[in-house]
Amino acid sequence: ATSSTMAAARHSYEFANLCGTVYRQGNLVFHPDGNSLFSPVGNRVSCFDLVRSRCFTFPFEARRNIARLALSPDGVVLLAIDDEGSVLLANVKRRVVVAHLNLKQRVADAKFSPDGKWVAFAIGRLVQVWATPALERSFTPFALHHTLGGHGEDVICLNWSADSLFICSGGRDMTVIVHSVHSLPGYKPPSLTGHRSSVKAAFFDSSGDTIFVVTREGKLSEWELSDRPDVSKK
């Protein structure tokens, strides 16, 4: 009877938190409400409650150290991507993994679109746009929408326009390319060149008519859109 009681007690334990492990690599992501911060810790993800001064670690773990995090605009879907391009899709509220995706290459950046319908990955010289999976379990939760190219070297960063119709990607080739998420007749993605070092960050303003570019040497460039493509049908 004593052995049975001890066995039952052992099985009643659940993973609660990870202590003694520090931040190593990867990006930090704020919850949309600004009250929580998500951070990769080795091959796990920790969440810090900035209001109550508490933290917890998600019970799932990646096969290797996590290199990138991406959080959906509603704060419900979390993507954790490891060094080898394996993606874990987690339900933040339930703290469980819902789906897996193997991109087979290291991911330099990953971002959800502002409308939450798409997620873009910077993989090598390409940008892949996938439809955001539903949180219900299915055999094929991820669906590839578009693969965007044009860079001569690896893509380092990417960002979305506020209307979720365009992506700007910056690479080691010192170039920023403005991609359309959907196929537009006659649209040729413009290349913003003239930078003297690799692009570390590129951002649209709220209107989508201006792009700000930050290079490795710390220079900030401002690019203005002179002719916006017609996307009224999309």
Steps between C-alpha positions, in 0.01 A plus 500: 500500500789727581660437159173577322464825692855604413448416132183707490682790663781483245258518209317802643797732432492733200771718349465853640813704432863489392760635741869564456502537120577838345427666167737389220364610163189592306258791498269622776129541429248712689139391543265740314371637832857590600474323835701188417834423336590172328863391491682192370696323774708225345253266332202630699293819516442706815231763550556791738202680650625858520205619709494234772877429489448131435621257237430151371660269243294317240512122554595416141857504372665514157761252383766770486542853638228740389621771262180694415160569653188639334170586669168554322338846530232363732762340726353152462743323263871473577761371256830373643767428239822318582850519347418248226169652386261275690187695596275435799153657486365546851171606652605770747192473724516120529883491491506201265650430156235462232709442186853459365667624182851423375636777275831308471710818515592757761240778523644852530169671572130421537204734527119473503307737278307775686168338404621165635424308180859441389843430642823573309834324546842621380674183381831531317449733202122453504194620687226242547143606580279241669135515600465520877386158623190452708546385858297186436712194430511386136721290272614800292477810721751706299437609139766679292352805326796660323879481467666835433852541363727767354783522753856413403594399855319388814198693627562634851178682588145558382196704594137543395307802384207597723247373243672156485539525122874566471821371656836677502802271534859602566805288429875463515507627141434853641161506327138534610230349278131587528293189426130468437339222704258429216573482128440839339499527118795708380646548848878470517631508857716813534852466640624773733876512448791729582562386857863448597454202732254219565147592602419431865142629509235642267162643599189644335339805653130483592390619154719252314637780279836531678762240585776553756819293461772448762834356387774323693710815520214679676374718215128573462352550154150618413334385177172642373260316272428704189242272336298257711374189312125447465401230750129580509411155369686319780 
